Amino acid sequence: MKKVIYALILPLMVVSGLAFANREFKNEPSKKSASKPLSAAAMKAERERWETTPEGIRYKKWEASPEGKKVLAGAANIGKYISTFTDMEAVVTSLSLPPGSQLGFGVMARINGDDYILSFGTEKSDKNFLSFKSEFQSLHSLKVNDKIIIRSHSVLHAPKYSYPIISGDYVERDSKILYKRAPRKDGC
């Protein structure tokens, strides 16, 4: 009987010892060094290297084209509002984004005579799968020609789109807040 118990305990001890040993290796700090931020010279060299790639060449051609200049000028026109996160008066011009866009939920808006894509990101439903409420539910009440106040932290541009892309962080209509982006949980 003792031999049977020892025969069962011995493999159990070996297996648990191996499992414990693997756990210790996983908890050790990585021997890889953390990547350091690039210096200004290194960033410039990397940008110059990228500009010689096919994607970089296409981007530079787009940037010099009339369409690219129009998009970049539109982004520059609202730069002061973006950098200070101040109110921009806009008029909703379309409730859908341009065909083929992959920006998630958004609308088209006109600010100071220029058209912009006002993008909010992908639409996520409420955590309760039985509830079909989305975080953009109040934005679905917007209509064409509605006057809204928007605030944003960023404006982007891409050769794929004929308009600058404003990230919608805050939307107000008739002094009523329709949308306010929740702050990120990771602190950035």
N, C-alpha and C positions, 0 to 999 in steps of 0.2 A: 504494500500500500504506500509506504514511504517513497519507494522508487517511482511509482506512478505520479505522485504529487510533485516530486523533484523533476520528473520528466516534463510535467506541464508548466511548472514555475520557471524553469530554466529558459525555454524559448520566449516566455512572456517577458522575462527580464532583459533578454537580448533585444527583443523588438522595442521595448520601451526605452532602453538605452540608446538605440539608434534614432528613435524618434526625438528624444531629448537632445541628442547631439545635433541633429538637423535643425532643431529649433534655435539652438544657440548660434549657429552660423547665420541664420536668417536675421537675427537681432543685432548682429555686429554692424557697426557703421560701414557704409560703403567706402571702398578704397579709392573710388573715383573722386577726382577733385571737382568742386563745384565750378560751373562755368562762370567766368568773370565777365562783366559787361565790356563790350567792345569800346576801344578808344575812338575818338573822332576820326583819326587817320585810318584806323581799321574799318570803321563804318564806311568811310568814303571809298576805300579800296574795294570793299564788298559791293557797294552800290555800283561802282564802275565795272566790276566783274559781271554783275547782273545785267547791266545795260548792254553787254555784248551777247547775251543769250537771246534766242528767238523771241521770248516773252518780253524782254527788255526793249528790243528793237521795235516790236509791235506797239508797246506802250509809248515809246518816244515818238513814233509816227502819229499815233492817236493824239498825243499831247500837242503836237504841232499842227494838227488838222483844225479846220474851222469848228467842227463839232467839239473837239477836245478843248479848244480855247474858250468856247461858249460855256462848257460845263465848269471849267476851272474859274472863269470869271464869275459865274453864279455862286460858286463856293466862296470865293473871295468877298463877294458882296455881303454875305451874312457872317463873315469871320468875326467881326466885333461883337455881334450878339452871341455867338457860340463861345468865344473866349470869356465873356463876362456872365454867361448864363442868364441873359435878360430876355424880356418878352419880345416876340416877333409877331406882328399881325399878319395873318394869312387868310386866304379864301380857299375853300375846298373846291378843286376843279374836277376831280374824278374820284369815285369810290373804289376804283380798282387800279392796280399797278400795271405798268406796261406789259404786254404779252411776253411770256418767257422769263419774267423776273422770278428770282428765287430768294426774295427777301422776307418772306412770311407775310404777315398782315400789314397793310399800309394803305395810304391814300395819296393822291396827288394834290399838291397845294401850290398856290401862287403867292409869293412874297415880293413886294416892291417890283412887280412886273415880270419876275422870273419864275419859271416853274421848277418845282422840286418834288422828289419822292420823299414822303414822310413815312418812314418805316419804323415799325414797332417790334419786329421779330416774329418768331414762330408763335402761333396761338396754342396755348396749353389750356386744357380744361381743368376744372376743379379737381382736387384730389379724390373726391368721392365720385366713383365711376357712374353712379346713378344721376348725378347732377351734371348738367351740360353747360354750366356757367363758365365763361372764360374771363380772363383778366381784362380783355378788351371789349367786354359786353357793352359798356356805355359808349364806346367809340363807334359801335355799329349804328348808333342813332344819328350819326352825322349824315348830312345831305349835301348835294352839290350846291355851291354858293353860300354855304354856312361860313360866317366869319369866326375865326378861332384865334386864340393866343397860344403860341407854342414856345417852349424852351427846350434847348438841347445842349448837350456837352460835346457833340461831334457832328461833323459833316464830312462825308466821304465821296469819292468819285471812282468810277471804274469804266474802262473802255466799253464794256458791255451795255452800259446804260447811257441814255442821252440826257440825263438830268443828274444834278448833284443829289446825294442821298443824305437826308437829315435823320438822325436817330431820334425818335420821339421819346423824350423824357417827361414831358409835361404838356397837357392839352387842356385848355379852358374854353368854354363857350358860354356867353351871356353871364359872366362872373361865376360860373359853376365849373368846378374841376371835373373833367371827364376822365382823365387818366394822369396818374403820377407813378413813374417807375419806382419800384421798391429798391432801396439801396442794396448793393451786393452784400452777401453774408461774409465773404472772405476779406472784406475791408479794402479792396482795391477798386 
